[in-house]
Amino acid sequence: MTEVRTRFAPSPTGFQHMGGFRTAFFAWLLAKHHGGKFLLRIEDTDRERTVPGAIRFIIEELGWFGIQIDEGPSRAELRALGEDWDGAPDVGGPCGPYVQSHRLPRYKEVAEQLIATGFAYRCDCTPEMLERERLEQMARKESPGYSGYCRTRNVSADAKHIVRFKIPQRRSVTFHDAIRGRVHWETVPLRDTVLLKSDGFPTYHLAAMVDDHDMKITHVLRGIEWLSSAPIHLLLYEALGWEPPVFAHLPVVNGPDGKKLSKRTGAAKSSELREKGFLPEAVLNYVSLIGWAPGQGSDQEVFTRDELIAQFSLNGMNEASGVFDPVKLEWMNGLYIRKLELSDFIKRAEPFLKAANLELPAELFAAIAPHVQERVKMLTEIAPMVDFLAERPLERQMDAMFQKGMDAAKAREVLTRSIAALEVLEDFSVAGIDQVLRGVATELGLKAGPAFVVLRIAVTGKTVTPPLFESFAVLGKDRVLSRLRETLNLIPGSN
């Protein structure tokens, strides 16, 4: 079998959202499944809309997801774009350059070849002429499109011009889409599309086809919005005498509101997910399941990287659109957090504790970490759960203490009896704390739940924390007693 070569070819006109990265995931999975190569190509021909930093963002985020680029822009190419930075990769490869703005002579060469063979022509129609033509067509209730005025005019190469593809009329096109099967057009839906602009920059139709051929791409995975352009691309391959790659047009990714994810609709960026405490392996897993399934009869949802690579196939792609559901992603992220080795969980938690300005002795956090790991869905939830361990004044949710039959008098009794019981407790372990505090509730004729809410708020400040007795044991006897006494003085009616 020919080496499978796929590519991710983003345009740096904005920062990629998760719908865009899903294309990269699928292309990478397909290449790795077949032991092939995954390429990164930068399609930067839309110079006016290029956003500084967008290329760096793409490369760094692919690295965060653990996706290795086998061929892509060299350090010199990045530097020429003004996108060099400390730690920037120097990938390169045998089919470079991998930045379209560095390949302009090649596009001109192919455009001239198409002109010479009669498949393209120069056009010097002005924007005013094209607009007038469009308005006249609309007045006649015709579908607007270029009339082909310059097809036989032999416009001089010295004149300011664009190059148009001479699309054959009354020509049907059929091809096999790797996801959708047989796709057929009775006529090509576009008219003599532009291949090369007057400034020498190519349109997507020319540049992507030339690059895919030159870079030996075997499978092109792209969004369904490009399906209508497929006839033009197939005819270009035919005109050039090149074998086209396998095309696979991916289903749309919608948000929970049913609208397509896009840069303009505020779709989540991977950097935002990272800042919220999502794990890259969880995001990779979840996003890879939007539009793909491992096979009939399988309900597996959680995959390791190796499992995704081993099981991925275009045969598992669904034609229907999928939904990016943040709630489902949170659930999956929680599963991944719980599967981490404790040392790995502690390491990944560190930057989030730092971001929350929470400095805890390493041994203190290590002691509470196993109980936190079982309860969080995102790494940003860690700091609020353990901030009671810090050496700083505690802000307590006092109003939450007086609920479910718990008034100020009963709360004072719970605190007074608990202080007395813990003061004489020699074994300040989870088991010892559990025994004496349950005994306090029983002696007072109270249910354990409301009594423990009083103690939890007194010592941690809030109602949601790691397990109560484990939290007491980690905090230590002296600090627990100090906080219980402090809270007792805050309750109305206390002496």
Secondary structure, 3 states (H helix, E strand, C coil): CCCCEEEECCCCCCCCEHHHHHHHHHHHHHHHHCCCEEEECECCCCHHHCCCCHHHHHHHHHHHCCCCCCEECCHHHHHHCCCCCCCCCCCECCCCCCEHHHCHHHHHHHHHHHHHCCCEEEECCCHHHHHHHHHHHHHCCCCCCCCCCCCCCCCCCCCCCEEEECCCCCCCEEEEECCCEEEEECCCCCCCCEEECCCCCECHHHHHHHHHHHCCCCEEEEEHHHHHHHHHHHHHHHHHCCCCCEEEEECCEECCCCCECCCCCCCCEHHHHHHCCCCHHHHHHHHHCCCECCCCCCCCCCCCHHHHHHHCCHHHECCCCEECCHHHHHHHHHHHHHHCCHHHHHHHHHHHHHHCCCCCCHHHHHHHHHHHHCCCCCHHHHHHHHHHHCCCCCCCCHHHHCCCCCCHHHHHHHHHHHHHHHHCCCCCCHHHHHHHHHHHHHHCCCCHHHHHHHHHHHHHCCCCCCCHHHHHHHHCHHHHHHHHHHHHCCCCCCC
